[in-house]
Amino acid sequence: MINYADYTYYIGTYKGAVTDTAPFDKCARKATLEIKKYTFNRVDEANVPDDVKMCCCEVAEAIHKSETEDTKGVASEKVGEYSVSYVSPEAKEKLLSISIRSIIYNWLSMTGLLYRGC
């Protein structure tokens, strides 16, 4: 399996913020799998459209941000009579899933790749 976007495309065309190849490649692989799931594996890997590549870059960034956030799951914090609320890992995963779905629909909704065939 190839990633829909490589690091050269990510830095050169998308102008991404992830500065190291290894984390981007890992996140791009996960992003590619998510895109395959939503497009029912219809993307021609020999000729990946720019919309799919850009989508892959944005999803990879969202995944990277989710994996590297240093919030320790803190949802809110109160100073007077100190109080802290935490986000469950399940809630964090659900937020990432919603974000990924939104990104994919923003990039690919007009391409026909998301058509379910009714």
C-alpha positions as CSV (number, residue, x, y, z in Angstrom):
1,M,0.0,0.0,0.0
2,I,1.2,3.5,-0.8
3,N,0.4,6.6,1.0
4,Y,-1.8,9.0,-1.0
5,A,0.6,11.9,-0.2
6,D,4.4,11.7,0.4
7,Y,6.5,14.1,2.5
8,T,7.8,15.9,-0.6
9,Y,4.3,16.8,-1.6
10,Y,3.3,17.7,1.9
11,I,6.2,20.2,2.3
12,G,6.3,21.5,-1.2
13,T,2.7,21.7,-2.3
14,Y,0.6,21.5,0.9
15,K,3.1,23.6,2.9
16,G,2.6,21.5,6.0
17,A,3.8,22.0,9.6
18,V,5.1,18.6,10.5
19,T,8.9,18.9,10.2
20,D,10.0,15.3,10.4
21,T,9.5,12.6,7.8
22,A,9.0,9.6,10.1
23,P,5.9,11.0,12.0
24,F,4.4,12.3,8.8
25,D,4.8,9.0,7.0
26,K,3.1,7.2,9.9
27,C,0.2,9.6,10.0
28,A,-0.1,9.7,6.2
29,R,-0.5,5.9,6.3
30,K,-3.3,6.2,8.9
31,A,-4.8,9.0,6.8
32,T,-4.7,6.9,3.7
33,L,-6.5,4.1,5.4
34,E,-9.2,6.5,6.6
35,I,-9.7,7.9,3.1
36,K,-9.9,4.4,1.7
37,K,-12.6,3.6,4.2
38,Y,-14.7,6.6,3.2
39,T,-14.1,6.2,-0.6
40,F,-14.6,2.5,-0.6
41,N,-11.1,2.1,-2.0
42,R,-12.0,3.8,-5.3
43,V,-8.9,6.0,-5.5
44,D,-6.6,5.0,-8.4
45,E,-3.2,4.6,-6.6
46,A,-1.4,4.9,-9.9
47,N,-2.8,8.4,-10.5
48,V,-3.9,10.0,-7.2
49,P,-5.8,13.2,-7.7
50,D,-4.6,16.4,-6.0
51,D,-7.8,16.7,-3.9
52,V,-7.0,13.3,-2.4
53,K,-3.4,14.2,-1.8
54,M,-4.4,17.5,-0.1
55,C,-7.0,15.6,2.0
56,C,-4.4,13.1,3.0
57,C,-2.1,15.9,4.2
58,E,-4.8,17.6,6.2
59,V,-6.0,14.3,7.8
60,A,-2.4,13.4,8.6
61,E,-1.9,16.7,10.3
62,A,-5.0,16.2,12.4
63,I,-3.8,12.7,13.4
64,H,-0.4,14.0,14.2
65,K,-1.8,16.8,16.3
66,S,-4.0,14.4,18.2
67,E,-1.1,12.1,18.9
68,T,1.3,14.7,20.0
69,E,-0.9,17.1,22.0
70,D,0.5,17.6,25.5
71,T,-2.8,18.3,27.2
72,K,-2.8,15.2,29.3
73,G,-6.5,15.0,28.6
74,V,-7.4,18.1,30.5
75,A,-10.8,19.4,29.4
76,S,-11.1,22.3,31.8
77,E,-9.3,23.8,34.8
78,K,-10.6,26.1,37.5
79,V,-8.2,28.1,39.7
80,G,-10.3,29.2,42.7
81,E,-10.6,26.0,44.9
82,Y,-8.5,24.2,42.3
83,S,-10.5,21.8,40.1
84,V,-9.6,19.9,37.0
85,S,-11.8,18.0,34.5
86,Y,-10.3,15.3,32.2
87,V,-11.3,14.1,28.7
88,S,-11.7,10.3,28.4
89,P,-9.6,8.6,25.8
90,E,-12.8,7.5,24.1
91,A,-14.0,11.1,23.9
92,K,-10.7,12.2,22.4
93,E,-10.9,9.4,19.8
94,K,-14.4,10.4,18.9
95,L,-13.4,14.0,18.5
96,L,-10.6,12.9,16.1
97,S,-13.0,10.7,14.2
98,I,-15.4,13.6,13.7
99,S,-12.6,15.9,12.6
100,I,-11.3,13.3,10.1
101,R,-14.8,12.8,8.7
102,S,-15.3,16.6,8.3
103,I,-11.9,17.0,6.5
104,I,-12.6,14.1,4.1
105,Y,-16.1,15.5,3.3
106,N,-14.7,19.0,2.8
107,W,-12.1,17.8,0.3
108,L,-13.9,14.9,-1.5
109,S,-17.6,15.7,-1.4
110,M,-17.7,17.0,-5.0
111,T,-15.4,14.4,-6.5
112,G,-17.8,11.4,-6.6
113,L,-15.4,9.3,-4.5
114,L,-17.8,9.4,-1.6
115,Y,-20.8,8.2,-3.6
116,R,-22.5,5.1,-2.0
117,G,-24.3,4.0,-5.1
118,C,-28.0,4.1,-4.2
